[in-house]
Amino acid sequence: MAIKRGSKVNASFSAASMTDLMFLLLVFMLIATTLINPNALKLTLPTSNNQIKDKAYTTVSITSDLQYYVEDEPVPFEEIEPLLQRRIGDAEKPVISLHADKSVPIDNVVKVMNIAKDNKWTLILATSPR
């Protein structure tokens, strides 16, 4: 009399469903990262041959219609300095990136440069490569 086992354990493993999930996650991450835009303001930056790869602590933007932004937040000019002082705090050698549209009068750019100079912050002017 031969006794048979009622259940057999299958030692094989199918990774097909796992690869499908990984592929979907990869596609999702690729699409999501291309939609992220670090600077949502549409500015036409001046061109330059010199590009500095300093990591900016924060950014100040001036649009063509003379609206000021600290990062993506619209700010009146009078409130730029106190807002930057709060954000930067006691950071050592902070770098501020100035994004100014090329149609902005130089007086407005110099005003922001003076704020950085008075507070002993490093200011870099963002440009697009030539």
C-alpha positions as CSV (number, residue, x, y, z in Angstrom):
1,M,0.0,0.0,0.0
2,A,1.5,3.2,-1.2
3,I,0.8,6.3,0.9
4,K,0.8,9.5,-1.0
5,R,1.3,12.9,0.4
6,G,-1.6,15.2,0.2
7,S,0.3,18.5,-0.4
8,K,3.4,19.1,-2.4
9,V,5.5,22.2,-1.9
10,N,6.5,23.9,-5.1
11,A,10.0,25.3,-4.7
12,S,9.8,27.6,-7.8
13,F,9.3,31.4,-7.4
14,S,7.8,33.6,-10.1
15,A,9.1,37.2,-10.1
16,A,6.9,38.4,-13.0
17,S,4.5,40.3,-10.8
18,M,7.3,41.8,-8.8
19,T,9.0,43.1,-12.0
20,D,5.7,44.6,-13.2
21,L,5.4,46.5,-9.9
22,M,9.0,47.7,-10.1
23,F,8.5,48.9,-13.7
24,L,5.3,50.8,-12.7
25,L,7.1,52.5,-9.8
26,L,10.0,53.4,-12.0
27,V,7.7,55.0,-14.6
28,F,5.8,56.9,-11.9
29,M,9.0,58.3,-10.4
30,L,10.3,59.4,-13.8
31,I,7.1,61.2,-14.6
32,A,6.9,62.8,-11.2
33,T,10.4,64.1,-11.2
34,T,10.1,65.7,-14.6
35,L,7.0,67.6,-13.4
36,I,8.9,69.2,-10.5
37,N,10.1,72.7,-11.4
38,P,12.4,74.3,-8.8
39,N,11.8,77.8,-10.1
40,A,8.2,78.3,-11.1
41,L,8.7,81.9,-12.2
42,K,9.1,82.4,-15.9
43,L,12.1,84.7,-16.2
44,T,14.4,85.4,-19.2
45,L,17.8,85.5,-17.5
46,P,20.8,87.3,-19.0
47,T,23.4,85.0,-20.7
48,S,26.9,84.5,-19.5
49,N,29.9,82.3,-20.2
50,N,30.8,82.0,-16.5
51,Q,28.7,79.6,-14.4
52,I,29.1,79.1,-10.7
53,K,27.8,76.0,-9.1
54,D,27.3,77.4,-5.6
55,K,24.4,76.0,-3.6
56,A,22.1,78.9,-2.8
57,Y,20.6,79.1,0.6
58,T,17.6,81.0,-0.8
59,T,16.6,82.8,-4.0
60,V,15.2,86.3,-4.7
61,S,13.5,86.8,-8.0
62,I,12.5,90.0,-9.8
63,T,10.0,89.6,-12.7
64,S,9.7,91.8,-15.7
65,D,6.7,93.6,-14.1
66,L,8.9,94.4,-11.1
67,Q,7.3,91.9,-8.7
68,Y,9.7,90.6,-6.0
69,Y,9.6,87.0,-4.9
70,V,11.6,85.2,-2.2
71,E,11.6,81.6,-3.5
72,D,8.0,81.3,-4.8
73,E,6.4,83.7,-2.3
74,P,5.5,87.2,-3.6
75,V,6.9,89.8,-1.3
76,P,6.8,93.7,-1.3
77,F,10.3,95.2,-1.6
78,E,10.1,96.7,1.9
79,E,9.7,93.2,3.4
80,I,12.5,91.4,1.6
81,E,15.3,92.2,4.1
82,P,13.3,91.2,7.3
83,L,12.1,88.0,5.6
84,L,15.6,87.1,4.5
85,Q,17.0,87.8,7.9
86,R,14.4,85.5,9.5
87,R,15.0,82.7,6.9
88,I,18.8,82.9,7.0
89,G,19.1,83.4,10.8
90,D,22.6,82.7,12.0
91,A,23.7,80.6,8.9
92,E,27.4,80.9,8.3
93,K,28.3,82.5,4.9
94,P,24.8,82.2,3.3
95,V,24.6,82.5,-0.5
96,I,21.6,84.2,-2.0
97,S,20.8,83.6,-5.7
98,L,19.3,86.6,-7.5
99,H,17.1,85.7,-10.5
100,A,16.3,88.9,-12.4
101,D,14.6,89.1,-15.7
102,K,16.8,90.8,-18.3
103,S,14.3,93.6,-18.8
104,V,14.5,94.7,-15.2
105,P,16.1,98.1,-14.7
106,I,19.5,97.8,-13.0
107,D,18.4,100.1,-10.2
108,N,16.1,97.3,-8.9
109,V,18.9,94.8,-9.1
110,V,21.2,97.1,-7.2
111,K,18.7,97.6,-4.4
112,V,18.7,93.8,-3.7
113,M,22.5,93.7,-4.0
114,N,22.7,96.5,-1.3
115,I,20.5,94.5,1.0
116,A,22.9,91.5,0.7
117,K,26.0,93.8,1.1
118,D,24.5,95.5,4.2
119,N,23.9,92.1,5.9
120,K,27.3,90.6,4.7
121,W,25.6,87.9,2.6
122,T,27.1,86.5,-0.6
123,L,24.9,87.3,-3.6
124,I,25.2,85.6,-7.0
125,L,23.4,86.6,-10.1
126,A,21.7,83.8,-11.9
127,T,22.3,83.6,-15.6
128,S,21.6,81.2,-18.4
129,P,24.5,79.6,-20.3
130,R,25.4,81.2,-23.6
